[in-house]
Amino acid sequence: MGTTLAAIIAGIAGQRQVRAEHRHWRRQLRRDAYAAFTVKADEVYEALRGVKAELARPGHDLDGLRGALDETRRLVRGDLVDAQTAVELEGPEELARMAGELTKSLSACVAAIQARIIGREGSDALGANESHRIRRFLNHASNKREPSP
């Protein structure tokens, strides 16, 4: 009887240990997925800030900007979306939603900047309204980067 009781207790303790290790493993997967997403989102954001700063500079190189913007778009559609997918798979739902909103915001920012430089000549100055609109997109993306309280 004592041996049977000891075996049952050991079995229950083993199951608790396995569940605790599984929870720890899941938390680590979630943390890694969100960390990877954050790194990619920051890369996109910084690239967009660089493009915006270059656009505001007189005598900017539009061909170079178009190349940088194309690379940023590829980063959004490739690495950032892949990282977002990992967050969506690992959860939790709130982080997946935030990742989706940030990806949409950064993608919209890329599209807005691209719309502003299509058809421009190499040294066209960026108008105040255009600059303000791009800054609004960047600010929106920046706000999405920060978790809500």
N, C-alpha and C positions, 0 to 999 in steps of 0.2 A: 504494500500500500504506500509506504513512504517513498519507494523508488518511483512509483507511478506518479505520485504527486510532484516529486522533484522533476521528473521528465516533462510534465505538463507545464510547470512553472518555467523551466528552461525553454520550452517551445514558445511560450507566450513572450518571454523576454527576447528571444531570438527574432520573433516577428516584429516586435517593437523596434528593435535595432535596425532591422531591414527597412521598415517604414521610415524611420528617422534618417537613415542614409539616403533613401530615395528622395525624401523631401529636400535634403541638403543638395543632392545632385540636381534636382529640378530648379532650385533657387540659383544654383551656379550657372546652369544653362540659360536661364532668363537673364541673369546679370551679364553674362558674356554676350548674349544676343543684343541686349540694349546698349551695352558699351560699344560694340562694333557698329551699331546703327548710329550712335552719337558721333563717333569718329568720322563716319562717312558724311553725315549731315553737316558737321563742322567744316569738312573739306569743301563741300559744295557752297556753303555760306561764305567762306573766306574767298573762294574763287569768284563768287558773285560780287563781293565787296571790291575785289581787285578790278573786275570789269567795270563796275560803276565808277570807281575812282579814275580809271583810265579814260572813260567816256567823258568825264567832267573836265579833263585836262585839255587845254587848247592844243591843237596839232596832234591829236591822238592818232594811233595807227589802227584804222578800222579793219584792215585785213587781219592783223594780229588779234584784235578783239573778237572778230568772227571766229577765228581758230580757237581762242580761249573759251568762247561761249559754246562752240560745238563740243569741245572736250568736257565742259561742265555739263552739257545736256547728256552726253554719253555716261558721265558719272552718275547723274540722277537716274537715268533709265537702266543703268546696269548695277553698279555696286550699291547705290542707295536703295533701290527697289529690292535687291537681293537681301540686304540687311533688314529692310522693313519686313520682308516675308518671314525671316527668322524670328523677328519680334512677334509677328502675328501668330506664328506656329507655337511659340513658347509661352506667350501670354505674359502677364494677365491682360484681360480685355482693355483695361484703361490705358496701359502702355501701348498696346497695339493701335488703339484709336489715336493716341497722341502721335505715334510714328507715322500713321497714315496722313494725318493732318499736316504734319511738318513736310512730308514728301510732296503733298499737293501744293503747299505754299511755296516750296523751293522750285518746283516745276513751273508754277505760275510766274514766279520771278524770272526764271530763265526765258519763258515765252514773252514776258513784257519787255525785257531788255532786247531780245531778238527783234521784236516788232519795232522797237525804236531805232535799231541800226540798219534794218533792211532798206536798201535804196539810198542810203546816205553816201555822200562822197567822203573822202579820206579826212578832211579837216573840218567838216560841219560841226559847229558847236552844239552841244546838248542844250535844248531850251529849258527854261526854269520849270515849266509844267512837266516836261518829260523827266527831268531830274527829280522833281518832287514825287512823281508817280513811281519811279524806280525805288526811291528811298522808302516810300510807303510799303512797297512789296518786301523790301529787305527788313524793314521794321516788323512787319507782320510775321515774316519767317523767324526773325529773332525772338519775338514773343512766343512763338510756337516751340522754340528750342528750350524755353524755360518751363519747367513743370508748374502747373497751377497749384496755388496753396490749398 
